[in-house]
């Protein structure tokens, strides 16, 4: 369907060879081979790209994680996506399952899963040492505030990630998250930082939802901004889509205030049009 609509999409088969329902379980070898077949079929076909996707460390054996690392070595331009340090119970479980690793991130590091196209969801409870390694390896974090708040996982430390020059983009984490809307996700991101006594400006919110996300995906030369020659994937937002937003906008004195209101009160109703490669999507 993504190919039919000419969408840019990155996805992959989820790998799980333990601690999961039998009907979803694979093995290190079958997961490797099925992923390899899908890479050969879909990666770089039109605008489609592949992500090697271990569910998260507890549902993959060390053997399976290493096979995932083999795929990244064989296909250097595919992605790696998994979860990292979402909640404290999960971190304790990982420590129990992988006693030879010094921390959660080290499980993935030992399997050679870090790199410029590696995106780790959440990263809510990271030590400075882990952030430093993420920054050093140019790996990215998908900051999923609506999921973190809904599940009570914790509050992502954006300033810590930035201090270690970790690439960060906004994510929804559906279905643990509660919305597909990036505007609503900005709202939730603002709340998490407020609860940390940190500030998140509207400019930074929109950056995380656009160019920040593109950088996290190693696609800043393709999407996420209006630089000449980039792919024209964008949405048009309506400041007056709802009576409340329209009324509130009357009192905005500058762009900063308008963007802040849009990120606090906006949702999918405010998307007036969607463009894919410069063509308006009619559906």
N, C-alpha and C positions, 0 to 999 in steps of 0.2 A: 504493500500500500504506500509506503514511503517513496519507493521508486516510482510508482505511478503518479504521485503528486509532486515528484521532483524535490522532495525534502532532503535536507542534510540530516542524517541520522547516524548515531553511533550506538550499537548494541551488540549483545552476544549471549550465547547460551550460558546459563548459570551452572556452575560446577559445585556439586555437593556429593561427597562419597561417604559421609557419616553424619550422625545426629540429625537426621531428617526423615520424612516419610519415605517408605520403601518405594512408592511409585514415582518419587522425584530423585531417587538416588542413582548415581552413576558410579564409575570406578575411576581411578587415576588414568588408566589407559583408555577407557571408552570416552571419558570426558575430553581427553587430549585429542583423540581421533575425530570425534564429532565436532569439536571446535576447529580443528584443522580443516575439515571438510567445509565448514561454514565460512571460514576465512577465504578459502579458495573460491567459493561460490559468490560471496557478497562483498568482500573488502575492496574498496576503491571502485566499486561498480556504480557508475554515475556519481551521486553525492553520498553514497553509503560507505560507512567504515565500520570496522569490527572492534569490539572490546572483549578481551579475555576476562571472564567474570567469575572468579571464585565468590561464592555467596558471602562468606567471611571466614576468618581463620578457624573458628570452632567446627564448621561444617565441611572443612577440607583437611584431609590428612597432609602431613608434611610431603609425602610422595606426590599427592595431587598438586600441591602448591609448587613443587619443583617442576612438575610437568607443565604447569602454567608458565613458569619461567622459561622453559624450553621453547614454548610457543613464541614468547616475546623475543627470544634470541633468533628464532627462525624467521620471524616476520617483524622486523624492527619498527615498522611504522604502524602497527596495530596499537590499540589502547589496552590498558589494564584498569579494571574498575572493581572495587570491593569496599567493604566497610572497615572502619578503624576507630577504636576507643569511643564507642557511642555511649556506653554507660558503665558504671563501676563494677556491676556484677559480671558483665561480659569480659571486662579486663581481667578480673580474678579468674574466670573460667579459662581464658587464654593462657594465663600464667600456669594454671594447673595442667593444661593440655600440652603446653610447649615449655617444659621446665628448662630446656637448654637455651632458650632465648632470653635476652636481658630485659626486653620489654615487648609490648604488643607490636610496634612497628618492626622490631627486629625479626619477628616471625616472617614477615613479608620480605624484609631485606635479605635474610639468609636464603630465601627462595629466588632471589634476583628479580623481584617484582617492582622495584622502585625505578623511576625514570621520568623523563620529560612528558610522557603521555600516560602516566599513572595517576588516576584520580581516586582519592580515598574519601568516601562519604563520612561526614560527621566530625571526627577528630575533636570531640568535646573535652576529653580529659587527657591532654597530652603533656608530657614533661618537656622541658626546654631542650633536652638532648634529642628527643624525637622530632621536635620542630626544626632543630638545627639540621638534622639528617634529611628531613623533607625538603628544606630549602636548598641544601647542598646538592641533592639529587634532582632538583627542579620538579619534584612531584607536586601534586595539587590536592587541595581539600575542597570538597563540595559542602558548603555551609548550608545546612537544612534546618532552619529555625522552627518552622511550623511542626515538623516531626519531633524535634528536640523538646519543644514545649508540650506537645500533645502526650508524648510518652513520659515526660518528666525526666528526660535523660540528663539534663544539665544545660549550662549556658556556654556556648562556644566562645573561646577567648580570641577574638579577632585581632586584638592588639598584639598578643603573643605571636600569632602566626605572621603578622606583618613585620614584627621585629626581627624575625628569622627569615624574612623575604620568601615566605611560602606563597605560592600562587593560590588564590582563593576565588571561587565563583559561587553564586547562589544556586541552591537546588531545592526541589520540592519533596523528594523522598516519598512520593505516592507509592503504596498506600499508607505508610505510617504518618505521612504528612496529611494536611487537611485541605490543601488547595493546589490547583495547577497554576494559578495566577502568580506571575512574578511580582505584580504590584502588591498583592496580599502578602506574599513572602517577604517583601521589603518591610511591610508593617511589622511582621513577626520578628524580623531581624533587628529592627529598631528596639523592640521590647526586650529582646535578650541582652542587648548591650546596655540598655537603661538599667536592667536588673544587676548588671555587673558594675554599675556606676561609670560606664564608658559612654562615649558619644558616637553616634553614627549619623553623619551628615547626609542630606538627601543626594548630594553629588556622589558620595561614596556608595550609597545604596544603588543608584542607577549604574554606577561603574561596575559593581559586583554582578549586576544582572545582565550586563552587556559585554563590554570589553574585558572585564575581569574574568567572566566565564569563558570568553574566547581564548584568553591567555592560558587559563587552566587547561583548556583542551588543545593547546598548541595550534590554535587556528586564528590568531590575531591578525594574520596577513590575509585572511579569507573572510571572516565574519566579525561581528561585534563592534564595527565602527563604519563610518562612511568614507574611508580612505579610497582614493581613486583606484579602480580596478578590482575592488573587493566585491563579493557577492552581495547583492541588494536584498537581503532577508531582513525585514523590519516590520514593525506594527505602527499604525497611526493611532494616537491616543486623543480622546475627546474630553476636554476639561469640563464639559457641561452635560455629560451623559446622564447624570442623576440630579434631581433638584438640590440635594444637600451639597454635592460637589460644586454645582453652579453657584449656589449662594455663597459658599465659603470662598470661592475664587474671587468674588467681588472685593474682598478685603485684603487680597494679597498685594504687597507693594513691589515685589521683585521676583525674579526667576527662582531664587532659593526657596521663597515661601510657596510658590506654585508647585515646585517639585516635591516639597515636603508634604503639602496637602494631597497631592496626587498619590504619593507613596503611603499615606496614612488612610485615605478614604477610597482609593482606587481599587478596582477589581476587574474581572473579565468584561463587565458591562461597559467599561471605558475604552475598550479596544474597538475603534471605529472601522479599521481595515487591517488586513494582513497581506503582506507582499512576500512572494517567494521568487527569488532571482529577478526582482523588479516587476514581476507580474502580480496583479491583485488576485488573491485567492477568492473565488466566488462561493466556495462551500463553507 
